Amino acid sequence: MTLKTNYWDTKRACEILFPILKAGARVVNVSSSCGYLGHLDKAPNQEKAQQNKKTLSKDDLTVAEIDALMQDFETSAIAGTHGAHGWPNSTYVVSKIGLSALSRVQARELARDASCDIVLNHIHPGWVKTDMAGHDAPHFDADRGAQSTLYAALLPPKTDVRGEYLWHDSRVVDWINGPLPAMV
């Protein structure tokens, strides 16, 4: 269900909505700090994890390649062999890594027509007090958690912030190499 919601359903919503985007549109995919590619380093089979990282970080990565990796995770998780396939023991982490990889591909595809100035970024909103994270989450209320989303949604025309992984404070983070900033 987590992979369906965070990866497959987001991908499908984008497929439906992208054709109706108008010039100057801003798309914000809500990822997570858990969507950082370096989390694959926590997988038991590091040889396979590094192959997965190499594929997901390719400049010419395709949606079909991401789909295949997400399907590999699903199949191997059901079989209980996901660790041997180079995946960490968290569906949430894999779903957000998949979403962030998808975001990079989508941003590249949307940038092909520069005259439209359609920009897509993926963000980590921080640990926000929600039903999922818990209302005792130590960091942000919903207003503060919206900061990076609003920043990305309101980027000016001809911005250079395109296809980026934005931290909760709106700074650009290298999704492939990191390092990740402090959580607060």
C-alpha positions, 0 to 999 in steps of 0.5 A: 500500500505504501509503494502504491500510494507514494510511487505508483499513484503519484506517477499516475496522477502526474500522467493525468495532470501533466498534459493540462499544465499551462506555461509557467506551472510549478510541480512539487512532489512531496518526498522525504528525507527517507527518499535520499538515495544514500539510504540504499547504503543500509541494504544488506546486499551492498553489491546489489544496492550499489547497482540499484543506486547506479541505475537510479542516479543515471542522467538518462534514467527512464520511467520504465527503469524506475518501474522495473526497480519498484516492481523488483522491490515489490516482488522481492519484499513479498518473497522476503528476499528484498535485502538480497536484491539490494533494498533496505528493510523499509517500504516507505524508504523505497517508495520515497526513493522511487518518487525522488528518482521519478521526480528527476526524470519528470523534471528532465522531460518537462524541461525539454520545452524551455518555452513552457517554463514548467518546473518540477522539484521534489521536497523534504518537508521535515518531520511534520506533526500529522496523523502519520508522523504523530502529533508529538513529532518533535519538529514542525507544525503544518504551517512550517512543514509547508515552507519548502512546498510553497517555496517550490510552488512559487518559484519565479519565471526562468528559475534555475531551481529545476529538478532539485531535491529541496530540504525543509528549509528550501536549500538544495541538497544533492540527492545522489551524493548528499550529504543530508543536512541536520534534521532540524 
